[in-house]
Amino acid sequence: MATATACCGQPGRGCGPGWDGDTGGCRSGTRLPGAGQGRVDIPEIGQGVPGLPRAGQSNFGIMNVNPNEFGTSLESTVYSREEQDNAILNMYMERKSLVLQFLQSHLSPQLLEHHHKKVELLKKSYYYIEVLPSRVILRDQNHVLISTDIFQIIDPWRLQRMKRVARTQTEIQLVLLTDLLEQLQRGREELACYVETSDVVTFLSKWESVTQKLSDLSELMNKFLSLQVPGKLHAKHRLVSHADIKGTRIPNIQLFLSTKMPVMFDRKESVARENWAHLKWFTENQESPFEQYELHFRLLKHGTQTEVGQRGILEVSSNTCVVCDLLPDRSYEFTIRRAETYTLVYETWHDTITLMTVSSAEDSRTC
C-alpha cells in the first residue's frame, strides 16, 4: 500500500515552496494564492523605524533631542523587533508541532497500513443478515403460547428482497471504505509536503486553511472507522403479514448486517502424502468450534477415467480434515469456505492451496 512519504519526486505532484489551501495540494515554484494578503510582515533590523530618520538622512526636527535619550529609545525599538521576531517564530514552531503530532498520531504510515490490511480483510469476509428478535411468542390454535423461530413467520420472498438490499449495502460500504482510505492517504501526503516546504510567512498566512484541513481529515477518519462496523438495515415493507400470525401482534423486527472473518489455510500444517492430504485452516478471530465449513478438492490434471472422478466436497465442523483416496504424484487444488446458510448475503473470496502428493517410493504411509 502506498504509505505517506515525502511528496518530492512523485509523478504528477509538484513539490515547491507553496501549498494551495483551497485544493489542499503543494504548488511548485509559486507563492500561495493570496499569500501576500494578510501575511505576517517581519521587519528586518536596520531597515529603519517609522518616525525616525534613516542612516545618512538629516532631520532638523530632532536637533534638540538629548543624544542619550535618543540612543535608549532606538535600542528599545530594536529589542521590540527581536521580541516580535521571536514571538512569530515560536508561533510557527508551535503550530508546526501540532500538525506533525496530528500526522503521527492519526495518520502515521504504520496506522494507514493497518487500516489497509483491515479493509482487505473486510473485502474477503462473509456478510450475513441478522434478524432480531430471533424468536417470538405466538399462540397456537388452542391459544397456547409457544416460542417460534422468527424465520418461520417471515415471508420468504420479502426476506430475499431484503437480502439483495443487504448485498448492495455491503458492496457500497466496501467501496466507500476504499475511497475514504485513499483520501486519508492523500491528505497525509499533502499536509506533510506543506509542512516540509513552506517557510514561516507562508505557513502562518495559511494557518486557517491548515486547521480546516485537519478538521476535514479528522471527520474522514471518524467516518472511515464507523463504516468498518456493519450497520442496520431499513426495511420499507413488513416482513411478516397479519395473516401469517393469525391476529397476534406483529413483533418489532430489526435487521442488521453481521460479519465473519475469512477462512485461510495454515500453509505450514497443510501437507500431502502418497494417497492422502491433511488440511488445516484458521480465522483471524477465535470462533466457535461448531462452525461449519466446506472443503472442495479436485485433481488439476487428469487423463484417465479414474482421474476424472478425483474431486469432491467435504462438510467439516472443525478446522482440520484428512482427504483420503488420492492418487500419488499428482497435484490437487483445495478450497476452503464457510458453509452456505440461509442468511448469507455476500461473499466473494475463498482461500485456495495446491498440494502435490508424493510417489509411493517416497512415502509408505497410507490414509
Disulfide bonds with the S-S distance in Angstrom:
Cys7-Cys193 2.39
Cys26-Cys193 2.15
Cys324-Cys367 1.64
